Amino acid sequence: MAFIIIETKENIQNNKNIILDILSKSLSMRLVEETNNTLIIQTDSVDKVDKEVFLGIASEIYADLRVYISSETPRFNLQTIETWFKMIPFNQTVVYTDQTILLKRIEFPINNELKKIVLKTVYEDNDLLHTIKIYLENNQNTSQASKVLYLHRNTLIQRLDKFYSRTGLDCRSFIDAFIVYAIIK
């Protein structure tokens, strides 16, 4: 079950009905929580949600929005995202996903808590982390990295797949690779 966090600088109550009405046209959803300036919505699918929808809502209500759209199976729990939201300056309308909020979060000091949250069960697997680091330091080139690691190329590919299945981060994708390298370097 995915969730969406919508935050405004002002009191959101004045615009709550407009926001929910616009979103209900493309989502089956339920309001989970609301505060003075935040709405948290739970939905079955975020496939139909586009960044442009929230930019349209922002222009409709004449307010800046800070939005987080989780993936279908959220990588991070709601409390973690809310904590990260508080750390990120709120200047204009911005829509975050799992990857973009992590990219923003990396601008701040990386501590062991963040490493545990992102790396999950891989956090203590030093051999796998070393493999990933070498792969990334060799420009994501499996042939070159496997030579440096003294591994068969297929073994390296299996380890990359294992890392992906355990963390949800695919080191073959540039954004995920950047996030992982910033965390494990």
N, C-alpha and C positions, 0 to 999 in steps of 0.2 A: 504494500500500500504506500503510495507516494504522498508527499505533502508539499504545500506551498506556504511560504511565509511572506506576508505583505506588510511593509512598515512605511509609515509616513512620518514627517517631522511634526505635523500637527495632530490634533485629535482625529482619529480615523472614523469615529462614530458618525460624523456628518456625511461621510461618503461611503459608508459601509454598504448600504443598499445598492448604490450604483455599481460598486466593485463586484458584489456578489451577483447582481443581475447580469452584468457583462460576462462574467466567468461561467455562469450557469448555462449560457447558450452553447458552450463547447465542452463543458465538463459535467460529469456526475460527481457531486462533491458534498461534503458536510463540513460545517464550521466546527472546529475542535476547540479553539480558544480565541479569546479576544481581550485585548487590553486597550488602554487609551489610544495608543498609536500603532497597534499590531493586530493583524488577523492571521490565524493559522488555520489552513484549510487542508483537509484530507481528501484524497481522490484516488480512484482506482487506476486511472491512466493519465499520464502527462504528455502522451503522444500528440494530442491536439493543441497543446499549449505552446504558444510561440512568444518570443520576446516582444514582438510587435504588438501583441494584445496588451501587454502591460505599459508599453509606451503610449498606446492609445488611451488606456485608462488614465494615465498620468496627465495627458493633455485634456482629457474630458473633465477631470476634477480639479485641474489647475494646481497640482501638487506634485512634488517629487516623491517617487516611490523607490524603496529598496526591496527587491524581491529575490527570494531563493526558491528554486524549483528543484526538488530532489529527483533522483532517477526512480524508475519503477520499484526497485528494491534499494532503498536509501543506503548509501555507504556510511553515513554518519547519523547519530541519533539527534533528536530535536534539541536537546540541551546543549550539545556540542555546537551545533549551528548557531543557536541563539548567543552563545558565548563568543563565537567568532564574529558574529554580526556586530556585537558591541565594540570589538576591537577595530573594526574597519570604519574609517571616516565616512560620513553620509553627506555628500555634497550635491548629488544630482540623481536622477532616475537611473538605476542600475538593476540589471537582472543577472543573478548568479545561478550557476549550476554547480554540481559537485566539483568539477574541474576548476571552474573560475573562482569559486570561493577558496579552494585550496591554493590557487595561485596568489590570491590576495593575502591569504594567511601566511604564506611563506615570506612575505615582506617583513614579518615580525620575527623575533627570535624563535628558533626552533628548539623545543625542549623535548624531554623524553616522553611527556604525556602526549604531545602531538605525534611523535614517532609511533607510540603504541596504538593510537587511534587509527592512523593511516596504514601502518604496516600490519596491523592485527596479529595473526599467529606467526608471521614471518619475523617479527621484531627480534626474537631471540635466536633465529636461525642464521648464525654468522656466515656459514658456508654459502647459503643461498644469497645473502646480502652481498657478499664478496663477489659472487658470480655476476650479479646484477650490476654492481659498480664497475667491474671490469668491462662488461658488455657496453655500458653507457660511455665509459671513457674511451672506448674504441669506436665511437660514432655509430653505435647500434649495428655494427658490422659483425654478423655471426661468425663468419670465417676467420676474421682477424682476432676476435675475442676468444674463440675456441682454441686458437694457436697459443695465445697468451696464457690461457687457463690450462693448457694441456688436456683438453677435452675433445671428444668427437663432436662435430657440429650438431648432430642430432641430440646429443646429451644436453648441449647448451639450449637448444630449442625446447626440449622437455622441461628444463629448469625455468625458462621464461614462461612457459605455459603453467607450470606449477605456481610461480609467483603471481601470475594473473588470476588463477583460480582462487588463491588464498587471500589476495588483497583487492581484486577488482581493478587493479591498475595494470595497463598493458604497456610495457616498456618499449614496444615497437611503435607506439604512438608518441609523437613529439611532446605534447602537453603532459601526458602521463609520465614520460621519461624525465622531463624537466622537474616535475614535482618529486618524483622518486629520488632523483640525483640530489636535489636540494636538501632532501631529508636525510639521506644516508651518507653524504660526502664527508 
